[in-house]
Amino acid sequence: MARKIAAGNWKMNGTGAALAELKAIAEATRDSAAEVLICPPATLVHAAATTMSGANVAIGGQDCHAVTSGAHTGDVSAEMLKDAGASAVIVGHSERRTDHGETDITVRAKTEAAQNTGLLAVVCIGETLDEREAGDTLKVVGTQLAGSLPNSITDENTVVAYEPVWAIGTGKVPTLEQIGEVHDFLRAELVARFGADIGNAIPLLYGGSVKPSNAAEIFAVSNVDGALVGGASLKAADFGPIVAALSQA
Ligand code: 13P
C-alpha cells in the first residue's frame, strides 16, 4: 500500500502575504493522517519552510534544473531548493512541458537531480484533450511514465501525479471510471518495471480541478493515493477539507 499525500501547487501565485494563509493551512491540516505538501513559488520557499518548521506541512519547489549550478539564468537547482528548506520538488508539470518545451528526457534528468539531492520528486504526466479523444490516453501516459522516471527511483523518493491537461484549472474532471482506468494502468506499469514492493508503494496522485466537493469520491477510486491540487490549495478553507477527505479515505 502506498502512503497518502495531499500536495498543493501554488503555481505563480503568492507573495509574502500568502504566508498567513500557509499558517492557516497548517492549522486546518494539523491532525491529518496524510502527508501534506505545499509547493509555493520559488521566491517563497525559504520563508515558507521557516514558517512551517515544526509544523505538519512540508514545503516543495515547483521545478528544478537538472544540474547543480552553472550558467542557467533564471533557473533554480534542486540543491538550492533543499538549501532553502524544501523537501520535495514538482517536475514535469504540464505547464512546464508546454511553456518551456520540457520533454520526458528533461523530466527524467530533473527527477534524477531531485533524487541525488534528497528531495522527493513529484513527477507529473497527463494527456491533452486531443490525445484523449483520439483514444491515446494510456499510450501517452505510459510513454511519459516510462520516459520520465529513472531506473533508480524508489517509493521513498518518488511520487507520480496523473494530471489530465484538459482538467487543469478548467473545472472539468474525468469520470471516476476514467481516473480509475489510468491509475490502475499506471500501477501495473510501475509494478512491471520496479517490482511489486516498490511499484505498489509509489504514491499515485490525481490532479486537475480537485475541490472539496469532489475530493472524497476521487480518493475512493482504486490506486488514487492522494491529490496534486492547484487553485483549491491556495486557501485553507478549500485545502483543509480536501486533506480531511484524504485522511478519512
Ligand atoms: P487545478 O487544481 O487548479 O486544476 O490545478 C491542478 C494542477 O495543475 C496541480 O498541479
Residues whose N, C-alpha, C, O or C-beta is under 5 A from the ligand:
A	BS01	13P	N9 A167 I168 G169 T170 G207 G208 S209 V210 L228 V229 G230 G231 A232
